[in-house]
Amino acid sequence: MSSNAYIKLVPSSSQQAISTEELKDLFNYYKEITAKTGDQVDWNYENSAFPYDLKEKEDGKGTWFYLQSSQDRYNAILIGVDKEKVVDEEGTEREQSYIQITLPPTATAGDKGKANEFSKFIGKKLQGELHLFNGRVMYFYPRK
């Protein structure tokens, strides 16, 4: 059975909407900074830190893509963007963007760990509200 984590872009977030292209840029940036960690400790950490390659199917262009690993302890992570209608405290309805991170039924424990890592990174970068796979919520935006 697949499981999902969500990063909701709330009004206090650094941005109110995100595209898959921006997410791909964040993925590439994440791979780049983890590779730099390996350079600092003089170890080929790049292949172990986040062992995924970005893949995109034609029917998912603009809405979702997936991260595929060729290593034996990892399989895949799916990432998509969408919008939902929410009602705030004042009772006004607004549209809220969110990022969905899905672990397919074939996902391993390693995939779950890396997906948690990456979702926390995105949550911090965008100052969003992260709903983890286990149902807990992490708030990365400035709260009043």
TALIN-V400031 format. One record per pair of residues at least 6 apart in sequence whose ideal C-beta (glycine too) atoms are under 8 Angstrom apart, sorted by the first residue. I is the first residue (numbers start at 0). GAP is how many residues later the second one is. D is the distance in Angstrom with one decimal. If there is no record, write none. Layout:
BEGIN
<<I	GAP	D> <I	GAP	D>>
END
This chain:
BEGIN
<<0	104	5.8> <1	100	5.5> <1	101	6.0> <1	102	5.3> <1	103	5.7> <1	105	7.6> <2	99	7.4> <2	100	5.1> <2	104	8.0> <2	109	7.9> <2	130	4.9> <3	96	5.8> <3	97	6.8> <3	98	5.2> <3	99	7.7> <3	129	7.1> <4	95	7.6> <4	96	4.5> <4	110	6.7> <4	111	7.4> <4	114	5.0> <4	125	7.0> <4	126	6.1> <4	127	5.4> <4	128	5.0> <5	92	5.2> <5	93	6.9> <5	94	5.7> <5	95	7.5> <5	124	7.5> <5	125	4.4> <6	91	6.3> <6	92	4.3> <6	94	7.5> <6	112	6.2> <6	115	5.5> <6	116	5.2> <6	119	6.7> <6	121	4.5> <6	122	7.2> <6	123	5.3> <6	124	7.7> <7	88	6.1> <7	89	7.8> <7	90	4.6> <7	120	5.8> <7	121	4.4> <7	122	8.0> <7	123	7.0> <8	6	6.6> <8	7	5.7> <8	8	6.8> <8	9	6.6> <8	87	6.4> <8	88	4.6> <8	89	6.5> <8	90	7.8> <8	117	6.3> <8	119	5.3> <9	86	7.0> <9	118	6.7> <9	119	5.3> <9	131	5.7> <10	77	7.9> <11	115	6.7> <11	129	4.0> <11	130	5.5> <11	131	7.3> <11	132	8.0> <12	113	5.6> <12	114	4.8> <12	115	5.1> <12	116	7.9> <12	128	5.4> <13	111	7.7> <13	112	5.5> <13	113	4.6> <14	111	6.3> <15	81	6.5> <16	66	7.8> <16	80	4.5> <17	63	5.8> <17	79	6.0> <17	81	6.5> <17	108	7.0> <18	43	7.5> <18	62	6.7> <19	41	7.8> <19	42	5.9> <19	43	6.7> <19	44	7.0> <19	45	6.0> <19	59	7.9> <19	60	7.6> <19	61	5.9> <22	42	7.7> <22	56	6.2> <22	58	6.7> <22	76	6.7> <22	99	7.6> <23	30	6.2> <23	41	6.9> <25	95	7.7> <25	96	6.0> <25	99	6.3> <26	27	6.0> <26	40	7.2> <26	52	8.0> <26	91	7.7> <27	26	7.8> <29	20	6.4> <29	88	6.5> <29	91	5.7> <30	15	7.4> <30	18	7.9> <30	19	5.7> <33	11	6.7> <33	12	6.7> <33	15	3.6> <33	16	5.4> <34	10	7.0> <34	11	4.0> <34	14	7.2> <36	8	5.6> <36	12	6.7> <37	6	5.9> <37	7	2.8> <37	8	5.2> <37	11	6.8> <46	24	7.7> <49	64	6.2> <49	67	7.7> <49	68	7.1> <50	18	4.8> <50	19	7.5> <50	20	4.7> <50	23	5.6> <50	63	7.8> <51	15	3.7> <51	16	6.4> <51	17	5.0> <51	22	7.1> <51	24	8.0> <51	25	6.8> <51	62	7.3> <52	14	7.0> <52	15	5.6> <52	16	7.4> <52	17	7.5> <53	11	6.2> <53	12	7.9> <53	13	6.1> <54	10	6.6> <54	11	5.4> <54	12	7.3> <54	13	4.9> <55	9	4.3> <55	10	7.6> <56	8	7.9> <56	9	7.9> <59	6	8.0> <59	20	7.6> <62	17	5.6> <62	18	6.5> <62	19	7.2> <63	14	6.2> <63	15	6.5> <63	16	3.3> <63	17	7.4> <64	13	7.8> <64	14	6.0> <64	15	7.7> <65	10	5.4> <65	11	6.6> <65	12	4.7> <65	13	6.9> <66	9	6.4> <66	10	4.5> <66	11	7.9> <66	12	6.9> <67	7	7.8> <67	8	5.2> <68	6	6.2> <68	7	6.9> <68	42	7.7> <72	35	6.0> <72	37	4.3> <73	34	6.0> <73	36	4.8> <73	37	5.5> <73	40	6.9> <74	29	7.4> <74	31	5.1> <74	32	5.6> <74	33	5.6> <74	36	5.6> <75	28	5.9> <75	30	6.9> <75	31	6.7> <75	35	6.9> <76	24	6.5> <76	25	7.4> <76	26	6.4> <76	30	7.1> <76	34	5.7> <76	37	6.9> <76	38	4.9> <76	41	7.5> <77	22	7.9> <77	23	7.3> <77	24	4.1> <77	25	7.8> <77	26	6.4> <78	20	6.7> <78	21	7.2> <78	22	5.5> <78	23	7.6> <79	19	7.3> <79	20	4.9> <79	22	7.4> <80	16	6.6> <80	17	7.3> <80	18	5.6> <80	19	7.5> <81	15	7.4> <81	16	6.2> <81	18	6.5> <82	12	5.1> <82	13	6.6> <82	14	5.2> <82	15	7.3> <83	11	7.3> <83	12	5.6> <83	14	6.4> <84	8	5.7> <84	9	7.4> <84	10	6.0> <84	11	7.6> <85	7	7.2> <85	8	6.2> <85	9	7.8> <85	10	4.8> <86	6	5.3> <86	7	7.9> <87	6	6.5> <98	23	6.5> <98	29	7.7> <100	14	5.5> <100	17	7.4> <100	18	5.2> <102	8	5.7> <102	9	5.9> <102	12	5.9> <102	30	7.0> <106	8	7.8> <111	21	6.5> <114	18	7.3> <115	16	6.7> <115	17	6.9> <118	11	5.9> <118	13	7.3> <119	10	6.6> <119	18	7.0> <121	6	7.3> <121	8	8.0> <122	6	7.5> <122	7	3.8> <122	15	6.3> <122	17	4.5> <123	16	5.1> <125	14	7.6> <126	13	5.2> <126	14	4.3> <126	15	7.2> <127	12	5.8> <127	13	6.5> <128	8	6.4> <128	9	7.6> <128	10	5.7> <128	11	7.3> <128	12	6.6> <129	7	6.8> <129	8	4.3> <129	9	7.8> <129	10	6.5> <130	6	5.4> <131	6	6.7>>
END
